[in-house]
Amino acid sequence: MAKANQNYLQLPGNYLFSTIAQKVREYQESHPGTEVIRLGIGDVTQPIAPEIIRALHSAVDEMGQADTFRGYAPDLGYDFLRETIAEYDFRSRGCDISADEIFISDGAKCDCSNIQEIFSTDNTIAVCDPVYPVYVDSNVMAGRTGPYDAAAGCYRDVVYMPCTADNGFAPELPKPSDGKAPDLIYLCFPNNPTGAVMTKDRLQEWVDYANRHGSIILYDAAYEAFISEDKVPHSIYECEGARGCAIEFRSFSKTAGFTGLRLGFTVIPKDLEADGVRLHPLWARRHGTKYNGAPYIIQRAGQAAYSERGRQQIRDQIAYYMRNAKCILEGLRGAGYEVYGGVNAPYIWLRTPDDMTSWAFFDSLLEKANVVGTPGSGFGPAGEHFFRLTAFGTIENTLRAIDRIRQSM
């Protein structure tokens, strides 16, 4: 008799953003003609940069000629893109990362989820709280988290690291329980959902901690392109000793607007080990077995994002979104809200008024202002009484949304 993976039954309800989409659909069905402004899911709205479009067209033309046609992509990625990434994202910042330590994929979400497959199921994981749900959910599916405590809103065997206003939404180093530190530590900075950052000195403390305890840091740097302050590192490999304890994930989704194209990469240093086993060949084996490679035309588009024109056009788009973030941040502060983020990240993290639950605030905002955001409790127990808004809308919709929120108070 076939048996289901019982670990999936530990997942409480639907994926967060699926629940939001369903609630919005139901609202629009009962309020036909109502214009809803979406500042919830972090999807981009600006078109792909012209230089990237040019590269896409050129690559498509190549696919139509026998002498330039490409079939299956190399499973770890084309050398032209891996070399470009190594130079611009790492060596230019003094990071000792080579092209063959970069694995091209179709996005950071998949990699952040799938990376747990190369680790034993008896590893303990630590996550920021609030946290991007994929980190926890993928480990639930693998059977690494223990049962869900509905009353507490957390899993028994997960180490939750509270990120609050008191610590600047950057967690404290975990205190080893029974002399044992967490085996796998998920960090995301600039942070989703809070928009917080970690200084290089503070991140160095985490690297030192991981090396001291034999932990592996799984570092999600999907939003590094939005960093505006010099004290904030763009890569964990800017820290001394990070090659010995860290895996880094990157994405083109928000940086270059590739949410509809799908492209990302993961960095695993060749000398990184867990319990004496090198992780680079394990991920290469997993990659080669389960993945056929990002399409050639998309990887050429990714390469174009690093060209001189491509980089300038992308900087202009990021500046557009960060102007939105500033409008949200200043508009809500002016309206009396307690708000965070929006300086080095495209997310604004606000405290709900009158101690409302985050889902109650979601319903109120949808009903009174016709604006959609993301309830903080969907990111973990410490996210309760907070709410996330994104800066990825158009400037026109962003300004109208803030005006509606102010008027709905």
Buried (B, 14 or more C-beta within 10 A) or exposed (E): EEEEEEBEEBBEEEEBBEBBBEBBEEBBEEEEEEEBBBBBBBBBBBEBBEBBBBBBEBBEEBEEEEEEEBEEBBBBBBEEBBBBBBEBBBBEEEBEBBBBBBBBBBBBBBBBBBBBEBBEEEBBBBBBBBBBBBBBBBBBBBBBBBEBEEEEBBBEBBBBBBBBEEEBBBBEBBEBEEEEBBBBBBBBBBBBBBBBBBBBEBBBBBBBBBBEBBBBBBBBBBBBBBBEEEEBBBBBBBBEBBBBBBBBBBBBBBBBBBBEBBBBBBBBBEEBBBEEEBBBEBBBEBBEEEBEBBBBBBBBBBBBBBBEEBBEBBEEBBEBBBEBBBBBBEBBBEBEBEBBBBBBBBBBBBBBBEEBBBBBBBBBBBEEBBBBBBBBBBBBBBBBBBBBBBBBBEBEBBBBBBBBBBEBE
